[in-house]
Amino acid sequence: MTRSERADYVGRRLAELYPSPPIPLDHFDAYSLLIAVLLSAQCTDKRVNLITPALFARAKTPQSMVRLTVEEIDAMVRPCGLAPRKAQAIHRLSEILLTDHGGAVPQSFESLEALPGVGHKTASVVMAQAFGVPAFPVDTHIQRLAQRWKLSPPGATVQRVEKDLKRAFPQSEWNALHLRIIYYGREHCTARGCDAHTCEICAHLNGPARTSRPTVRRVRKPS
């Protein structure tokens, strides 16, 4: 099976399984999405969704966030892990949004990645899901599955996986497809729950090659 055939099967099957994949992080605008994605680093989306309601009840805009102290933000986001660093980043990026961007989340990769605590993956999520700009954020699920499905080579970096997937799929599919792969990785092809052959898509892509017809055993009738 060629790489193009693999990508075509993956795209079609995931679209059948997840026709309208929801964004897993609860949010109500670009700013709340930015903060939620920042908090999700080395933390589950489920835990982030438990934490953000209290945080956004206190501060749902950059203006109200900067009125909180870093220590107050730290106390609220502590269950997400890396709290001191994340709290400092949230406070400082909120200040920058006010001073440099009129209080709005910028709509460019360059400006987003210049914010504290915002890397390429976070910027890609915000660009894709808040502004509808084609992007392909790569998390650990996507990195793992791209290699299991032989859409990217073993040991490929996040950067290499992103490039390979962007080449393999039409740009119009990127925003939905990255969510579909995440959901499939969580539900069917987990880090420990699949050996690259046992889930449905892996079995189809990596199963035994069928190079000949199956042998038909003839049963001798009793005389």
Biotite code that builds the C-alpha atoms (Angstrom):
import biotite.structure as struc

atoms = struc.array([
    struc.Atom([0.000, 0.000, 0.000], chain_id="A", res_id=1, res_name="MET", atom_name="CA", element="C"),
    struc.Atom([1.451, 3.370, -0.985], chain_id="A", res_id=2, res_name="THR", atom_name="CA", element="C"),
    struc.Atom([1.659, 6.333, 1.352], chain_id="A", res_id=3, res_name="ARG", atom_name="CA", element="C"),
    struc.Atom([-1.014, 8.094, -0.679], chain_id="A", res_id=4, res_name="SER", atom_name="CA", element="C"),
    struc.Atom([-3.334, 5.080, -0.360], chain_id="A", res_id=5, res_name="GLU", atom_name="CA", element="C"),
    struc.Atom([-2.704, 4.969, 3.378], chain_id="A", res_id=6, res_name="ARG", atom_name="CA", element="C"),
    struc.Atom([-3.550, 8.635, 3.767], chain_id="A", res_id=7, res_name="ALA", atom_name="CA", element="C"),
    struc.Atom([-6.690, 8.262, 1.668], chain_id="A", res_id=8, res_name="ASP", atom_name="CA", element="C"),
    struc.Atom([-7.935, 5.367, 3.798], chain_id="A", res_id=9, res_name="TYR", atom_name="CA", element="C"),
    struc.Atom([-7.125, 7.159, 7.067], chain_id="A", res_id=10, res_name="VAL", atom_name="CA", element="C"),
    struc.Atom([-8.885, 10.333, 5.970], chain_id="A", res_id=11, res_name="GLY", atom_name="CA", element="C"),
    struc.Atom([-12.007, 8.521, 4.776], chain_id="A", res_id=12, res_name="ARG", atom_name="CA", element="C"),
    struc.Atom([-12.313, 6.228, 7.795], chain_id="A", res_id=13, res_name="ARG", atom_name="CA", element="C"),
    struc.Atom([-11.761, 8.962, 10.356], chain_id="A", res_id=14, res_name="LEU", atom_name="CA", element="C"),
    struc.Atom([-14.348, 11.160, 8.636], chain_id="A", res_id=15, res_name="ALA", atom_name="CA", element="C"),
    struc.Atom([-16.828, 8.294, 8.987], chain_id="A", res_id=16, res_name="GLU", atom_name="CA", element="C"),
    struc.Atom([-16.005, 7.805, 12.669], chain_id="A", res_id=17, res_name="LEU", atom_name="CA", element="C"),
    struc.Atom([-15.884, 11.505, 13.591], chain_id="A", res_id=18, res_name="TYR", atom_name="CA", element="C"),
    struc.Atom([-17.857, 13.538, 11.048], chain_id="A", res_id=19, res_name="PRO", atom_name="CA", element="C"),
    struc.Atom([-17.976, 16.678, 13.215], chain_id="A", res_id=20, res_name="SER", atom_name="CA", element="C"),
    struc.Atom([-15.285, 16.408, 15.903], chain_id="A", res_id=21, res_name="PRO", atom_name="CA", element="C"),
    struc.Atom([-15.749, 18.928, 18.725], chain_id="A", res_id=22, res_name="PRO", atom_name="CA", element="C"),
    struc.Atom([-12.859, 20.944, 20.124], chain_id="A", res_id=23, res_name="ILE", atom_name="CA", element="C"),
    struc.Atom([-11.955, 19.047, 23.329], chain_id="A", res_id=24, res_name="PRO", atom_name="CA", element="C"),
    struc.Atom([-11.016, 22.141, 25.335], chain_id="A", res_id=25, res_name="LEU", atom_name="CA", element="C"),
    struc.Atom([-13.981, 24.157, 26.639], chain_id="A", res_id=26, res_name="ASP", atom_name="CA", element="C"),
    struc.Atom([-13.766, 27.832, 25.637], chain_id="A", res_id=27, res_name="HIS", atom_name="CA", element="C"),
    struc.Atom([-15.951, 30.731, 24.530], chain_id="A", res_id=28, res_name="PHE", atom_name="CA", element="C"),
    struc.Atom([-13.610, 32.913, 22.460], chain_id="A", res_id=29, res_name="ASP", atom_name="CA", element="C"),
    struc.Atom([-10.063, 33.100, 21.104], chain_id="A", res_id=30, res_name="ALA", atom_name="CA", element="C"),
    struc.Atom([-8.626, 34.309, 24.433], chain_id="A", res_id=31, res_name="TYR", atom_name="CA", element="C"),
    struc.Atom([-10.167, 31.528, 26.510], chain_id="A", res_id=32, res_name="SER", atom_name="CA", element="C"),
    struc.Atom([-9.000, 28.973, 23.931], chain_id="A", res_id=33, res_name="LEU", atom_name="CA", element="C"),
    struc.Atom([-5.474, 30.372, 24.062], chain_id="A", res_id=34, res_name="LEU", atom_name="CA", element="C"),
    struc.Atom([-5.391, 30.102, 27.845], chain_id="A", res_id=35, res_name="ILE", atom_name="CA", element="C"),
    struc.Atom([-6.885, 26.591, 27.814], chain_id="A", res_id=36, res_name="ALA", atom_name="CA", element="C"),
    struc.Atom([-4.367, 25.328, 25.253], chain_id="A", res_id=37, res_name="VAL", atom_name="CA", element="C"),
    struc.Atom([-1.501, 26.837, 27.234], chain_id="A", res_id=38, res_name="LEU", atom_name="CA", element="C"),
    struc.Atom([-2.741, 25.059, 30.363], chain_id="A", res_id=39, res_name="LEU", atom_name="CA", element="C"),
    struc.Atom([-3.037, 21.741, 28.500], chain_id="A", res_id=40, res_name="SER", atom_name="CA", element="C"),
    struc.Atom([0.742, 21.369, 28.167], chain_id="A", res_id=41, res_name="ALA", atom_name="CA", element="C"),
    struc.Atom([1.644, 18.144, 29.990], chain_id="A", res_id=42, res_name="GLN", atom_name="CA", element="C"),
    struc.Atom([-1.927, 17.983, 31.288], chain_id="A", res_id=43, res_name="CYS", atom_name="CA", element="C"),
    struc.Atom([-5.094, 16.281, 30.092], chain_id="A", res_id=44, res_name="THR", atom_name="CA", element="C"),
    struc.Atom([-7.867, 18.233, 28.409], chain_id="A", res_id=45, res_name="ASP", atom_name="CA", element="C"),
    struc.Atom([-10.286, 16.751, 30.924], chain_id="A", res_id=46, res_name="LYS", atom_name="CA", element="C"),
    struc.Atom([-8.383, 18.259, 33.839], chain_id="A", res_id=47, res_name="ARG", atom_name="CA", element="C"),
    struc.Atom([-8.051, 21.613, 32.094], chain_id="A", res_id=48, res_name="VAL", atom_name="CA", element="C"),
    struc.Atom([-11.816, 21.682, 31.575], chain_id="A", res_id=49, res_name="ASN", atom_name="CA", element="C"),
    struc.Atom([-12.276, 21.178, 35.313], chain_id="A", res_id=50, res_name="LEU", atom_name="CA", element="C"),
    struc.Atom([-9.965, 24.080, 36.133], chain_id="A", res_id=51, res_name="ILE", atom_name="CA", element="C"),
    struc.Atom([-10.867, 26.785, 33.628], chain_id="A", res_id=52, res_name="THR", atom_name="CA", element="C"),
    struc.Atom([-14.457, 27.521, 34.778], chain_id="A", res_id=53, res_name="PRO", atom_name="CA", element="C"),
    struc.Atom([-13.206, 28.904, 38.106], chain_id="A", res_id=54, res_name="ALA", atom_name="CA", element="C"),
    struc.Atom([-10.373, 30.771, 36.411], chain_id="A", res_id=55, res_name="LEU", atom_name="CA", element="C"),
    struc.Atom([-12.622, 32.357, 33.789], chain_id="A", res_id=56, res_name="PHE", atom_name="CA", element="C"),
    struc.Atom([-15.220, 33.224, 36.424], chain_id="A", res_id=57, res_name="ALA", atom_name="CA", element="C"),
    struc.Atom([-12.551, 35.462, 37.949], chain_id="A", res_id=58, res_name="ARG", atom_name="CA", element="C"),
    struc.Atom([-10.933, 36.612, 34.701], chain_id="A", res_id=59, res_name="ALA", atom_name="CA", element="C"),
    struc.Atom([-12.276, 35.940, 31.229], chain_id="A", res_id=60, res_name="LYS", atom_name="CA", element="C"),
    struc.Atom([-10.514, 38.787, 29.425], chain_id="A", res_id=61, res_name="THR", atom_name="CA", element="C"),
    struc.Atom([-6.924, 40.072, 29.351], chain_id="A", res_id=62, res_name="PRO", atom_name="CA", element="C"),
    struc.Atom([-8.108, 43.187, 31.190], chain_id="A", res_id=63, res_name="GLN", atom_name="CA", element="C"),
    struc.Atom([-9.474, 41.208, 34.127], chain_id="A", res_id=64, res_name="SER", atom_name="CA", element="C"),
    struc.Atom([-6.603, 38.667, 34.069], chain_id="A", res_id=65, res_name="MET", atom_name="CA", element="C"),
    struc.Atom([-3.921, 41.291, 34.639], chain_id="A", res_id=66, res_name="VAL", atom_name="CA", element="C"),
    struc.Atom([-5.799, 42.515, 37.699], chain_id="A", res_id=67, res_name="ARG", atom_name="CA", element="C"),
    struc.Atom([-5.076, 39.166, 39.322], chain_id="A", res_id=68, res_name="LEU", atom_name="CA", element="C"),
    struc.Atom([-1.655, 38.493, 40.809], chain_id="A", res_id=69, res_name="THR", atom_name="CA", element="C"),
    struc.Atom([0.541, 35.730, 39.445], chain_id="A", res_id=70, res_name="VAL", atom_name="CA", element="C"),
    struc.Atom([0.118, 34.002, 42.818], chain_id="A", res_id=71, res_name="GLU", atom_name="CA", element="C"),
    struc.Atom([-3.691, 34.061, 42.496], chain_id="A", res_id=72, res_name="GLU", atom_name="CA", element="C"),
    struc.Atom([-3.528, 32.566, 39.001], chain_id="A", res_id=73, res_name="ILE", atom_name="CA", element="C"),
    struc.Atom([-1.004, 29.989, 40.230], chain_id="A", res_id=74, res_name="ASP", atom_name="CA", element="C"),
    struc.Atom([-3.359, 28.842, 42.981], chain_id="A", res_id=75, res_name="ALA", atom_name="CA", element="C"),
    struc.Atom([-6.217, 28.305, 40.510], chain_id="A", res_id=76, res_name="MET", atom_name="CA", element="C"),
    struc.Atom([-4.233, 26.469, 37.809], chain_id="A", res_id=77, res_name="VAL", atom_name="CA", element="C"),
    struc.Atom([-2.037, 24.397, 40.129], chain_id="A", res_id=78, res_name="ARG", atom_name="CA", element="C"),
    struc.Atom([-3.815, 21.070, 39.372], chain_id="A", res_id=79, res_name="PRO", atom_name="CA", element="C"),
    struc.Atom([-2.715, 21.429, 35.721], chain_id="A", res_id=80, res_name="CYS", atom_name="CA", element="C"),
    struc.Atom([0.951, 21.080, 36.614], chain_id="A", res_id=81, res_name="GLY", atom_name="CA", element="C"),
    struc.Atom([3.825, 23.473, 35.900], chain_id="A", res_id=82, res_name="LEU", atom_name="CA", element="C"),
    struc.Atom([1.637, 26.045, 37.619], chain_id="A", res_id=83, res_name="ALA", atom_name="CA", element="C"),
    struc.Atom([4.222, 28.733, 38.455], chain_id="A", res_id=84, res_name="PRO", atom_name="CA", element="C"),
    struc.Atom([5.472, 28.868, 34.859], chain_id="A", res_id=85, res_name="ARG", atom_name="CA", element="C"),
    struc.Atom([1.972, 28.763, 33.372], chain_id="A", res_id=86, res_name="LYS", atom_name="CA", element="C"),
    struc.Atom([0.659, 31.428, 35.760], chain_id="A", res_id=87, res_name="ALA", atom_name="CA", element="C"),
    struc.Atom([3.514, 33.766, 34.867], chain_id="A", res_id=88, res_name="GLN", atom_name="CA", element="C"),
    struc.Atom([2.946, 33.158, 31.155], chain_id="A", res_id=89, res_name="ALA", atom_name="CA", element="C"),
    struc.Atom([-0.814, 33.792, 31.419], chain_id="A", res_id=90, res_name="ILE", atom_name="CA", element="C"),
    struc.Atom([-0.302, 37.037, 33.290], chain_id="A", res_id=91, res_name="HIS", atom_name="CA", element="C"),
    struc.Atom([2.481, 38.312, 31.038], chain_id="A", res_id=92, res_name="ARG", atom_name="CA", element="C"),
    struc.Atom([0.803, 37.376, 27.723], chain_id="A", res_id=93, res_name="LEU", atom_name="CA", element="C"),
    struc.Atom([-2.361, 39.130, 28.923], chain_id="A", res_id=94, res_name="SER", atom_name="CA", element="C"),
    struc.Atom([-0.305, 42.271, 29.512], chain_id="A", res_id=95, res_name="GLU", atom_name="CA", element="C"),
    struc.Atom([1.199, 41.985, 26.020], chain_id="A", res_id=96, res_name="ILE", atom_name="CA", element="C"),
    struc.Atom([-2.219, 41.534, 24.437], chain_id="A", res_id=97, res_name="LEU", atom_name="CA", element="C"),
    struc.Atom([-3.290, 44.808, 26.043], chain_id="A", res_id=98, res_name="LEU", atom_name="CA", element="C"),
    struc.Atom([-0.170, 46.813, 25.233], chain_id="A", res_id=99, res_name="THR", atom_name="CA", element="C"),
    struc.Atom([0.630, 45.432, 21.767], chain_id="A", res_id=100, res_name="ASP", atom_name="CA", element="C"),
    struc.Atom([-2.608, 44.024, 20.325], chain_id="A", res_id=101, res_name="HIS", atom_name="CA", element="C"),
    struc.Atom([-5.434, 46.159, 21.636], chain_id="A", res_id=102, res_name="GLY", atom_name="CA", element="C"),
    struc.Atom([-6.574, 43.415, 23.993], chain_id="A", res_id=103, res_name="GLY", atom_name="CA", element="C"),
    struc.Atom([-7.251, 40.955, 21.152], chain_id="A", res_id=104, res_name="ALA", atom_name="CA", element="C"),
    struc.Atom([-5.578, 37.652, 20.367], chain_id="A", res_id=105, res_name="VAL", atom_name="CA", element="C"),
    struc.Atom([-3.407, 38.214, 17.277], chain_id="A", res_id=106, res_name="PRO", atom_name="CA", element="C"),
    struc.Atom([-4.273, 36.273, 14.139], chain_id="A", res_id=107, res_name="GLN", atom_name="CA", element="C"),
    struc.Atom([-0.796, 35.337, 12.951], chain_id="A", res_id=108, res_name="SER", atom_name="CA", element="C"),
    struc.Atom([1.583, 32.520, 13.835], chain_id="A", res_id=109, res_name="PHE", atom_name="CA", element="C"),
    struc.Atom([4.464, 34.955, 14.306], chain_id="A", res_id=110, res_name="GLU", atom_name="CA", element="C"),
    struc.Atom([2.631, 37.148, 16.798], chain_id="A", res_id=111, res_name="SER", atom_name="CA", element="C"),
    struc.Atom([1.168, 34.219, 18.716], chain_id="A", res_id=112, res_name="LEU", atom_name="CA", element="C"),
    struc.Atom([4.499, 32.412, 19.010], chain_id="A", res_id=113, res_name="GLU", atom_name="CA", element="C"),
    struc.Atom([6.061, 35.605, 20.352], chain_id="A", res_id=114, res_name="ALA", atom_name="CA", element="C"),
    struc.Atom([3.764, 35.430, 23.406], chain_id="A", res_id=115, res_name="LEU", atom_name="CA", element="C"),
    struc.Atom([5.098, 33.863, 26.634], chain_id="A", res_id=116, res_name="PRO", atom_name="CA", element="C"),
    struc.Atom([4.262, 30.173, 26.965], chain_id="A", res_id=117, res_name="GLY", atom_name="CA", element="C"),
    struc.Atom([2.980, 29.902, 23.393], chain_id="A", res_id=118, res_name="VAL", atom_name="CA", element="C"),
    struc.Atom([4.824, 27.513, 21.106], chain_id="A", res_id=119, res_name="GLY", atom_name="CA", element="C"),
    struc.Atom([4.082, 26.429, 17.566], chain_id="A", res_id=120, res_name="HIS", atom_name="CA", element="C"),
    struc.Atom([1.550, 23.770, 18.583], chain_id="A", res_id=121, res_name="LYS", atom_name="CA", element="C"),
    struc.Atom([-0.448, 26.180, 20.769], chain_id="A", res_id=122, res_name="THR", atom_name="CA", element="C"),
    struc.Atom([-0.373, 28.805, 18.037], chain_id="A", res_id=123, res_name="ALA", atom_name="CA", element="C"),
    struc.Atom([-1.517, 26.216, 15.489], chain_id="A", res_id=124, res_name="SER", atom_name="CA", element="C"),
    struc.Atom([-4.500, 25.199, 17.627], chain_id="A", res_id=125, res_name="VAL", atom_name="CA", element="C"),
    struc.Atom([-5.585, 28.807, 18.079], chain_id="A", res_id=126, res_name="VAL", atom_name="CA", element="C"),
    struc.Atom([-5.134, 29.647, 14.394], chain_id="A", res_id=127, res_name="MET", atom_name="CA", element="C"),
    struc.Atom([-7.063, 26.556, 13.331], chain_id="A", res_id=128, res_name="ALA", atom_name="CA", element="C"),
    struc.Atom([-9.858, 26.463, 15.871], chain_id="A", res_id=129, res_name="GLN", atom_name="CA", element="C"),
    struc.Atom([-10.360, 30.141, 16.721], chain_id="A", res_id=130, res_name="ALA", atom_name="CA", element="C"),
    struc.Atom([-9.691, 31.709, 13.331], chain_id="A", res_id=131, res_name="PHE", atom_name="CA", element="C"),
    struc.Atom([-10.239, 28.875, 10.828], chain_id="A", res_id=132, res_name="GLY", atom_name="CA", element="C"),
    struc.Atom([-6.746, 29.157, 9.344], chain_id="A", res_id=133, res_name="VAL", atom_name="CA", element="C"),
    struc.Atom([-5.498, 25.806, 7.968], chain_id="A", res_id=134, res_name="PRO", atom_name="CA", element="C"),
    struc.Atom([-3.000, 24.316, 10.422], chain_id="A", res_id=135, res_name="ALA", atom_name="CA", element="C"),
    struc.Atom([-1.988, 20.857, 11.625], chain_id="A", res_id=136, res_name="PHE", atom_name="CA", element="C"),
    struc.Atom([-1.152, 20.929, 15.349], chain_id="A", res_id=137, res_name="PRO", atom_name="CA", element="C"),
    struc.Atom([0.759, 17.792, 16.303], chain_id="A", res_id=138, res_name="VAL", atom_name="CA", element="C"),
    struc.Atom([0.410, 16.364, 19.798], chain_id="A", res_id=139, res_name="ASP", atom_name="CA", element="C"),
    struc.Atom([1.669, 13.049, 21.157], chain_id="A", res_id=140, res_name="THR", atom_name="CA", element="C"),
    struc.Atom([-1.347, 11.137, 19.791], chain_id="A", res_id=141, res_name="HIS", atom_name="CA", element="C"),
    struc.Atom([-0.840, 12.462, 16.281], chain_id="A", res_id=142, res_name="ILE", atom_name="CA", element="C"),
    struc.Atom([2.917, 11.885, 16.412], chain_id="A", res_id=143, res_name="GLN", atom_name="CA", element="C"),
    struc.Atom([2.374, 8.291, 17.523], chain_id="A", res_id=144, res_name="ARG", atom_name="CA", element="C"),
    struc.Atom([-0.322, 7.450, 14.985], chain_id="A", res_id=145, res_name="LEU", atom_name="CA", element="C"),
    struc.Atom([1.435, 9.083, 12.049], chain_id="A", res_id=146, res_name="ALA", atom_name="CA", element="C"),
    struc.Atom([4.306, 6.683, 12.636], chain_id="A", res_id=147, res_name="GLN", atom_name="CA", element="C"),
    struc.Atom([2.145, 3.634, 13.293], chain_id="A", res_id=148, res_name="ARG", atom_name="CA", element="C"),
    struc.Atom([0.258, 4.323, 10.070], chain_id="A", res_id=149, res_name="TRP", atom_name="CA", element="C"),
    struc.Atom([3.556, 4.854, 8.203], chain_id="A", res_id=150, res_name="LYS", atom_name="CA", element="C"),
    struc.Atom([2.633, 8.361, 7.173], chain_id="A", res_id=151, res_name="LEU", atom_name="CA", element="C"),
    struc.Atom([5.851, 9.546, 8.822], chain_id="A", res_id=152, res_name="SER", atom_name="CA", element="C"),
    struc.Atom([9.033, 7.541, 9.521], chain_id="A", res_id=153, res_name="PRO", atom_name="CA", element="C"),
    struc.Atom([9.844, 5.915, 12.878], chain_id="A", res_id=154, res_name="PRO", atom_name="CA", element="C"),
    struc.Atom([11.337, 8.363, 15.338], chain_id="A", res_id=155, res_name="GLY", atom_name="CA", element="C"),
    struc.Atom([10.175, 11.393, 13.360], chain_id="A", res_id=156, res_name="ALA", atom_name="CA", element="C"),
    struc.Atom([10.166, 14.685, 15.224], chain_id="A", res_id=157, res_name="THR", atom_name="CA", element="C"),
    struc.Atom([7.009, 16.719, 15.735], chain_id="A", res_id=158, res_name="VAL", atom_name="CA", element="C"),
    struc.Atom([8.229, 19.097, 13.052], chain_id="A", res_id=159, res_name="GLN", atom_name="CA", element="C"),
    struc.Atom([8.780, 16.268, 10.558], chain_id="A", res_id=160, res_name="ARG", atom_name="CA", element="C"),
    struc.Atom([5.383, 14.720, 11.333], chain_id="A", res_id=161, res_name="VAL", atom_name="CA", element="C"),
    struc.Atom([3.648, 18.049, 10.743], chain_id="A", res_id=162, res_name="GLU", atom_name="CA", element="C"),
    struc.Atom([5.345, 18.448, 7.355], chain_id="A", res_id=163, res_name="LYS", atom_name="CA", element="C"),
    struc.Atom([4.561, 14.861, 6.340], chain_id="A", res_id=164, res_name="ASP", atom_name="CA", element="C"),
    struc.Atom([0.888, 15.123, 7.281], chain_id="A", res_id=165, res_name="LEU", atom_name="CA", element="C"),
    struc.Atom([0.494, 18.447, 5.528], chain_id="A", res_id=166, res_name="LYS", atom_name="CA", element="C"),
    struc.Atom([1.863, 16.849, 2.374], chain_id="A", res_id=167, res_name="ARG", atom_name="CA", element="C"),
    struc.Atom([-0.308, 13.749, 2.755], chain_id="A", res_id=168, res_name="ALA", atom_name="CA", element="C"),
    struc.Atom([-3.708, 15.431, 3.212], chain_id="A", res_id=169, res_name="PHE", atom_name="CA", element="C"),
    struc.Atom([-5.537, 18.273, 1.455], chain_id="A", res_id=170, res_name="PRO", atom_name="CA", element="C"),
    struc.Atom([-5.256, 21.602, 3.253], chain_id="A", res_id=171, res_name="GLN", atom_name="CA", element="C"),
    struc.Atom([-9.041, 21.793, 3.512], chain_id="A", res_id=172, res_name="SER", atom_name="CA", element="C"),
    struc.Atom([-9.004, 18.725, 5.795], chain_id="A", res_id=173, res_name="GLU", atom_name="CA", element="C"),
    struc.Atom([-6.245, 19.734, 8.206], chain_id="A", res_id=174, res_name="TRP", atom_name="CA", element="C"),
    struc.Atom([-8.316, 21.453, 10.893], chain_id="A", res_id=175, res_name="ASN", atom_name="CA", element="C"),
    struc.Atom([-10.865, 18.665, 11.287], chain_id="A", res_id=176, res_name="ALA", atom_name="CA", element="C"),
    struc.Atom([-8.388, 15.861, 10.665], chain_id="A", res_id=177, res_name="LEU", atom_name="CA", element="C"),
    struc.Atom([-6.038, 16.741, 13.490], chain_id="A", res_id=178, res_name="HIS", atom_name="CA", element="C"),
    struc.Atom([-8.995, 16.524, 15.889], chain_id="A", res_id=179, res_name="LEU", atom_name="CA", element="C"),
    struc.Atom([-10.132, 13.226, 14.374], chain_id="A", res_id=180, res_name="ARG", atom_name="CA", element="C"),
    struc.Atom([-6.697, 11.683, 14.843], chain_id="A", res_id=181, res_name="ILE", atom_name="CA", element="C"),
    struc.Atom([-6.589, 12.866, 18.460], chain_id="A", res_id=182, res_name="ILE", atom_name="CA", element="C"),
    struc.Atom([-9.955, 11.292, 19.249], chain_id="A", res_id=183, res_name="TYR", atom_name="CA", element="C"),
    struc.Atom([-9.004, 8.046, 17.523], chain_id="A", res_id=184, res_name="TYR", atom_name="CA", element="C"),
    struc.Atom([-5.708, 7.932, 19.393], chain_id="A", res_id=185, res_name="GLY", atom_name="CA", element="C"),
    struc.Atom([-7.448, 8.404, 22.720], chain_id="A", res_id=186, res_name="ARG", atom_name="CA", element="C"),
    struc.Atom([-10.242, 5.922, 22.106], chain_id="A", res_id=187, res_name="GLU", atom_name="CA", element="C"),
    struc.Atom([-8.799, 3.195, 19.904], chain_id="A", res_id=188, res_name="HIS", atom_name="CA", element="C"),
    struc.Atom([-5.044, 3.424, 19.393], chain_id="A", res_id=189, res_name="CYS", atom_name="CA", element="C"),
    struc.Atom([-3.553, 4.381, 22.731], chain_id="A", res_id=190, res_name="THR", atom_name="CA", element="C"),
    struc.Atom([0.142, 4.362, 23.577], chain_id="A", res_id=191, res_name="ALA", atom_name="CA", element="C"),
    struc.Atom([-0.190, 1.011, 25.367], chain_id="A", res_id=192, res_name="ARG", atom_name="CA", element="C"),
    struc.Atom([-3.387, -0.332, 23.847], chain_id="A", res_id=193, res_name="GLY", atom_name="CA", element="C"),
    struc.Atom([-2.200, -1.054, 20.320], chain_id="A", res_id=194, res_name="CYS", atom_name="CA", element="C"),
    struc.Atom([0.924, -2.706, 18.948], chain_id="A", res_id=195, res_name="ASP", atom_name="CA", element="C"),
    struc.Atom([0.453, -1.017, 15.535], chain_id="A", res_id=196, res_name="ALA", atom_name="CA", element="C"),
    struc.Atom([-1.616, -3.988, 14.337], chain_id="A", res_id=197, res_name="HIS", atom_name="CA", element="C"),
    struc.Atom([-4.579, -4.513, 16.640], chain_id="A", res_id=198, res_name="THR", atom_name="CA", element="C"),
    struc.Atom([-6.908, -1.512, 16.253], chain_id="A", res_id=199, res_name="CYS", atom_name="CA", element="C"),
    struc.Atom([-9.126, -1.174, 13.196], chain_id="A", res_id=200, res_name="GLU", atom_name="CA", element="C"),
    struc.Atom([-7.041, 1.286, 11.182], chain_id="A", res_id=201, res_name="ILE", atom_name="CA", element="C"),
    struc.Atom([-3.717, -0.265, 12.160], chain_id="A", res_id=202, res_name="CYS", atom_name="CA", element="C"),
    struc.Atom([-5.023, -3.712, 11.282], chain_id="A", res_id=203, res_name="ALA", atom_name="CA", element="C"),
    struc.Atom([-6.090, -2.502, 7.849], chain_id="A", res_id=204, res_name="HIS", atom_name="CA", element="C"),
    struc.Atom([-2.845, -0.650, 7.135], chain_id="A", res_id=205, res_name="LEU", atom_name="CA", element="C"),
    struc.Atom([-0.338, -2.955, 8.810], chain_id="A", res_id=206, res_name="ASN", atom_name="CA", element="C"),
    struc.Atom([-1.972, -6.370, 8.598], chain_id="A", res_id=207, res_name="GLY", atom_name="CA", element="C"),
    struc.Atom([-0.418, -9.319, 6.744], chain_id="A", res_id=208, res_name="PRO", atom_name="CA", element="C"),
    struc.Atom([0.116, -8.658, 3.061], chain_id="A", res_id=209, res_name="ALA", atom_name="CA", element="C"),
    struc.Atom([-2.326, -10.570, 0.905], chain_id="A", res_id=210, res_name="ARG", atom_name="CA", element="C"),
    struc.Atom([-0.175, -11.681, -1.964], chain_id="A", res_id=211, res_name="THR", atom_name="CA", element="C"),
    struc.Atom([-2.002, -14.852, -2.879], chain_id="A", res_id=212, res_name="SER", atom_name="CA", element="C"),
    struc.Atom([-5.415, -16.392, -2.663], chain_id="A", res_id=213, res_name="ARG", atom_name="CA", element="C"),
    struc.Atom([-6.246, -18.187, 0.552], chain_id="A", res_id=214, res_name="PRO", atom_name="CA", element="C"),
    struc.Atom([-5.751, -21.924, 0.444], chain_id="A", res_id=215, res_name="THR", atom_name="CA", element="C"),
    struc.Atom([-9.017, -23.825, 0.205], chain_id="A", res_id=216, res_name="VAL", atom_name="CA", element="C"),
    struc.Atom([-8.980, -27.086, 2.108], chain_id="A", res_id=217, res_name="ARG", atom_name="CA", element="C"),
    struc.Atom([-11.027, -29.831, 0.572], chain_id="A", res_id=218, res_name="ARG", atom_name="CA", element="C"),
    struc.Atom([-12.888, -32.020, 2.976], chain_id="A", res_id=219, res_name="VAL", atom_name="CA", element="C"),
    struc.Atom([-13.005, -35.639, 1.955], chain_id="A", res_id=220, res_name="ARG", atom_name="CA", element="C"),
    struc.Atom([-16.498, -37.061, 2.062], chain_id="A", res_id=221, res_name="LYS", atom_name="CA", element="C"),
    struc.Atom([-16.863, -40.294, 3.986], chain_id="A", res_id=222, res_name="PRO", atom_name="CA", element="C"),
    struc.Atom([-17.250, -43.318, 1.721], chain_id="A", res_id=223, res_name="SER", atom_name="CA", element="C"),
])
